[in-house]
Each structure stands twice: as structure tokens, then as C-alpha cells.
Amino acid sequence: MSSINPPSLPNDSLPSLRLPYGTSTPLNHQQQDSSDEEFKIPPPKSRLKPGFQNLKKSFLEPQELFDTVITLKPLYCTISSGEKNNVFFTLKNDCNITNQQKKGKADYTDDCGAWDTSRKPQPLAEDVVILKRSYTTLKCDATYKRRISWFENLPIKYKEKSQIAVVEYLGCLPNSYSIHGNTWKTEAAYKKTTPAVKEAIENGLTHGAKPFNLYSDQLLNNSHQCPRNLKQVYNIKQKVQREARKEAGKEDGHRQNSADHIQAVMKMFGQNPYIQDIVHIPGKPPGFILYTEQQMKDVADFCTLSQGLQNVLGIDRTFNLGECYVTVTVYKHPKLLRTVSLESPIMLGPDRLDTLALLGAELAINDLIVGSDEEKALTKAIQRCFSDVSLILCTRHLEENAKRQLQNKVGASHKVKMDIIKDIFGKHGLVCAEDSFTFDDSSEAIIDKCEELVPQFLPYLCERLLPIIRTYVFQPRKKHKQVPQHWTNNNCKTMNFILKTAVNWKPEKLPDLVDKLHWIVKTQYADMCRALRGEGNFQLAPAFSKFKITISAWNNKTEDEKEAYFTKFLNAKIKDDKNYITSTDGQLSIPKPQRLAKKPGQKTRATRTRTTKTFFFFFLGVCWGRVGCVSQPLVPQRPPVCTANVSRSDVNTTTVPVSGPNQRSLYRLALCSLLDLDLD
């Protein structure tokens, strides 16, 4: 290995380079030769002994020595006698190796005379320059290599240079990417997190910061130098012993007065793009409409009937966030999937501080599918503020209200309560009815059971619960086939939890609350952008996998190109595949079958085929009407089971003379007369 000379070192301070296997080559020429005369090598003789070769002006280099050992066969067991001028040859060295293994001495005796075997003065440790190197190869392509080199123990004059490393990349970066060995749920590219990011997370967790807040801060500061995902932050949290977070008491320039806080938010109007409108009615506190243009576009794309997606826009009111109420809207983003649950992520929609009155005017979107709980004021506001809205109520809230009514107001036993709840909200209960006939039959059966077991529950059941289920659960689901059978408002509850976690479960001042809501929205869209390159908490849905891009290709784009690429993804339309049909509960999609399953090779119906018995088709029509086929039944639409202030006996005898038992008797009489059967 050749020696390395620093470019401008003086002769009296030249260091040596430490070589492998413990050898060192001195860089001080005065220690090698005290004479100023140049050493001249006489020319070699033309006649050489067998196995001898001419040696050039210096000893062989390491590579030349290796080639000599590999190619030349040793002809001598001991050093040959005679003159040896600028020559080299190979020697059998097995005896010397054996002696050294037995702690003996090697014998290299020749006839040249006495040799000086004493060691020359060696350089001091501080005069030896140490070169260190790190070699790595890419897992997905072994031809792509990296080498990192740095020096240690440099002279005092170059001491600061020891902080510099040379990074070398050999080869071309492949288009494919490598995944982590422990990854089994996703095929995202693996990117190692820098120690500085991990240290920042550990310091934050030590001082009581929340993992979600830390992840969002790192993501917004630099999306390329941030944790891999939220799970990595929780993994670091397990290694850190958290301390109680102390209240910082930062000074933000706002007084502790609600009116001053409202004035501060009003001053932000026009400067903060998240504040879209302010409504101030004399004698009432003002209201603020908060959203971004992209949020409004997403609501129009994902929550309207015109797009065919039929995504429910959840609306709920959040308490204890600050000095005002916050009405939040949430929706699911069908272009993305969460990396853990593989479900569409919940996104924060437009927000309204205090009331909902202006939010509907701001949205100004027709054919919305809006979902909420049974809060009376909220449902009235939705119907009044949104034009042509399809309102669906949360079955979970309806079930809890019915349980409280049975337990606290009626005093029904646990067995009776659960039996009635199962008939209404069970897997095959009233809310899962597929058609109006099944709904009416189930309603009658539930009324009969309540008359027998808990008659005190009938007023609540007939006057409130059944009309609500018919109007706000059964009819919306029948109109919009992709709305799930048991729709719940849990998405809003999840977003409420995220909001309260973001404020650390403590009331926030109004300006800080607005900034915090805007911060959550920006975090979601920043994480959405990371999904394009296979990073973060989200991943692209299969229908949008064409937008996936490698990390290196993303980094090569300019900021304008990155923004244009992300905008193209946001504006991409979801195409409705007409070759597939989806079940009414939205759980199954299959290829669209033919209208008629024909025999292979059959083109037309046989000419002489005749229908011999017409009553057979009438019998099928009656059966179809009873089981509730999707096609038009042969029996007329049954009227509502009950109305307010009308008893069940009145409904069966006077108000609806052909419904209930009377209608079933007509069915039975007609069918038996056609089949010549005895009525008994």
C-alpha cells in the first residue's frame, strides 16, 4: 500500500499512514535515509538464474507481490548463493511458517553478509495518520455501492479537518426500491431515519410531548427528514421514561379576555387562508367558517350523489376545546388507505365555530349525503341549512337512546331489553330490512312483542323510534345503495379525539385553536403527499397506484413540479366501473352477469315452447311480493304500520282495511283456489 503525503506538510512534521495488518509506512524521509545523496541502482546483468526475474527501481507493490505468488512456482527451498543484483524470486516458506507457529525463528540465511535487523526509530502515535473507511452496498442492487472515508489523528495544523468525511457512490441508482426485512403489511421503500430526528423525538417525549404532535411537527418542518410514520414515534416512546409536562406559560401577545381573542381572530381574516368568513349578529357572539379550497373540493367530489361515490359527510359538535363550540365535518378519502388498517383515512372537513347556520350556505353543494346523531337541534339545522340533503342518522345513538328508554323510563329487565334491541338493531333486525314489506312485517312483530312484554314502551316506539328509523335510516339506505346498513357517526368521534389530543385535553385560546385546526389540516395533506412516494401513514388506493413515484425521482423534481404532480393526483377523478355491480350493503363487488343465463350455443328460444299453466307465474309473483324481491311486486305498497295517536286495532280494521291479516287472507284465498287446495 502506498504512503499518503498531506499536500503542504513540513518535512519535520510529516506523519505516517497506518496500513492494514499493523504495518506503517513512515512519511519522514529523514528517518529513512540520513544521506542527502541519491541512491542509484546499478543496471541488472543480462544473465539470470532459473526462477530469477529483474527488479525495477523499487520493491514490488502489494498487487505485484500477489500476482507473483499466484503465477510463479517456487524453485528454491533456501536462498540461492551468488550475486543477487536487482532481482527477485520465489521461495518455499513452509518450514519457516512451521517454526514460527512453534514460537521459533524463521531462517532466511544468504551469502550477502551481515544484515542489520534492529528496528529503526518508529514514529510516535501522534504522528501516525489513520484512514478509516466504511463500505456498503444497496440491498436491491449489489452493483450500487457507497464508501465513506475519514481521517483520524491528523496533525494539530489540520485538526479541524478530522471532522470532514468523503462520501463516494459507485454505480447508478436503480429504479427499484428495497423494503425493510421486518415489513409484511406494505411494500413501501425503506428509508433510514437520521439520528438527529430520533434524538429530537426522544427529547420531545422526555418533556411530555405527544407522539402525534411530534410527528406532525417533524413532518411540517421537513417532510424528507422526519419519522417514517407514527408507529415509529410510539416505538421510541416505549424507550423513554416520560415526565409530567410542565405548563410553559408562553406569552403570545393576547390578553386573557374572550373579546380580545375574538378581535385577534378577526384581524387574522384576510391574512390566514383558513378563515373563510365571519358572521357577527348584534347581541350574539360571532361565528367563523374555517376551511381550505381543497377541503371544499374534496367534499364536493366525495360526498355528493352526482359523483356516484355516496360518501357520507359526518357532522358533529365538539365540546371543551375552548371558549366556543366547534362543529366539525369529516369524510373518508377514497383515494388513500391507511398503512395499518387498509381503510380509507378520515379527513377533517370544513369547520364552524359556534353555529351551523352559515356552513350550509358556504358549502352550497347539492345532493349531499349528511350523517349525524339524534341531536334535535343539529338535525333541524342540517335540514334548514343544506339544500336537497339526504340525512342519515347514526344507528349507534338510536340504539343507546332506546336502551336508556327501556332501562330508565320503562324499567324492563335486561333480557327483555336485549331481546327488543336485537329485533330492532340486530344483524337481521329492522334496520337491515331490504324492502318495505320486510320493514313493515318486522315493525308489526316488534309492536306485538312490546304489547305483550313492555306496553309502556309503545308510545316511544310508535311515535318516535319507528318513524325516525323509517325516515332517516331505512329510506336513505334504500335510496343510496352504498350506504352501509349500520351507519354510525364514529368518524366524527375519532376526529373529536384527534382534536382534543392536539390541544392536550385542555381548553385553548381562540387564536391558538384556529391555528391548531389549520395545523391538523395541513398535516393531513402533507401526509397525503408523502403517500405518493410510499412514505407516511397513508398509501395509495389500488385505483390510483399509477401516481406512485420513487423517492429519488421525487427529489429530482423542482418545487413547482412537485406541486403540479400533487395537484394532478388531487384532481384525478374516480371512475365508476360499469362492468361491476356492488351489493346493497357495499361489502361485495362482482363482475356484472348477463341478463339471462343461456344454455351454451343457444341464440333464441325454441319456437314451439309454450307456457301451459299460467297460474304458476302468478304463484311466483305472489312469492316474490312476500319475500321482497327488488323487482316490482304484484301486491300494492303497504301503508305505514302506525301513525301518531292511532292504536293498532284501528289501523287493522278501519284505517287500512286491506292491510295486515285481511290482506294475508286474500293472498291465501286466491292461492288455494288456483291450486284446488282446502283452506283448512
HELIX and SHEET records of a PDB file:
HELIX    1   1 ASN A   11  SER A   13  5                                   3    
HELIX    2   2 PRO A   20  GLY A   22  5                                   3    
HELIX    3   3 HIS A   29  GLN A   32  1                                   4    
HELIX    4   4 PRO A   62  THR A   71  1                                  10    
HELIX    5   5 ASP A   94  GLN A  101  1                                   8    
HELIX    6   6 ALA A  125  ASP A  127  5                                   3    
HELIX    7   7 ILE A  156  GLN A  163  5                                   8    
HELIX    8   8 PRO A  195  THR A  206  1                                  12    
HELIX    9   9 PRO A  211  ASN A  221  1                                  11    
HELIX   10  10 LEU A  230  GLN A  238  1                                   9    
HELIX   11  11 SER A  258  MET A  268  1                                  11    
HELIX   12  12 GLU A  293  PHE A  302  1                                  10    
HELIX   13  13 LEU A  305  GLN A  307  5                                   3    
HELIX   14  14 ALA A  357  LEU A  363  1                                   7    
HELIX   15  15 LYS A  376  CYS A  385  1                                  10    
HELIX   16  16 THR A  395  ARG A  404  1                                  10    
HELIX   17  17 GLN A  405  VAL A  410  3                                   6    
HELIX   18  18 HIS A  414  PHE A  425  1                                  12    
HELIX   19  19 LEU A  430  CYS A  432  5                                   3    
HELIX   20  20 SER A  436  LEU A  453  1                                  18    
HELIX   21  21 PRO A  455  PHE A  457  5                                   3    
HELIX   22  22 LEU A  458  TYR A  460  1                                   3    
HELIX   23  23 LEU A  461  LEU A  465  3                                   5    
HELIX   24  24 LEU A  466  ILE A  469  1                                   4    
HELIX   25  25 ARG A  470  PHE A  474  3                                   5    
HELIX   26  26 GLN A  475  LYS A  479  1                                   5    
HELIX   27  27 ASN A  490  ALA A  502  1                                  13    
HELIX   28  28 LEU A  510  ARG A  530  1                                  21    
HELIX   29  29 ALA A  531  ARG A  533  5                                   3    
HELIX   30  30 PRO A  542  PHE A  547  5                                   6    
HELIX   31  31 ILE A  551  ASN A  555  1                                   5    
HELIX   32  32 GLU A  559  ASN A  571  1                                  13    
HELIX   33  33 PHE A  615  VAL A  627  1                                  13    
HELIX   34  34 ARG A  648  ASP A  650  1                                   3    
HELIX   35  35 VAL A  651  THR A  655  3                                   5    
HELIX   36  36 PRO A  661  LEU A  675  1                                  15    
SHEET    1   A 5 SER A  24  THR A  25  0                                        
SHEET    2   A 5 SER A  16  ARG A  18 -1                                        
SHEET    3   A 5 VAL A 128  THR A 137  1                                        
SHEET    4   A 5 LYS A 145  GLU A 152 -1                                        
SHEET    5   A 5 ALA A 165  LEU A 170 -1                                        
SHEET    1   B 2 GLN A  53  ASN A  54  0                                        
SHEET    2   B 2 VAL A  87  PHE A  88 -1                                        
SHEET    1   C 7 ILE A 275  VAL A 279  0                                        
SHEET    2   C 7 GLY A 287  LEU A 290 -1                                        
SHEET    3   C 7 ILE A 346  LEU A 353 -1                                        
SHEET    4   C 7 VAL A 326  LYS A 332 -1                                        
SHEET    5   C 7 LEU A 313  THR A 318 -1                                        
SHEET    6   C 7 ILE A 369  SER A 372  1                                        
SHEET    7   C 7 SER A 390  LEU A 393  1                                        
SHEET    1   D 2 LEU A 336  ARG A 338  0                                        
SHEET    2   D 2 PHE A 538  LEU A 540 -1                                        
SHEET    1   E 2 TYR A 580  THR A 582  0                                        
SHEET    2   E 2 SER A 589  PRO A 591 -1                                        
END                                                                             
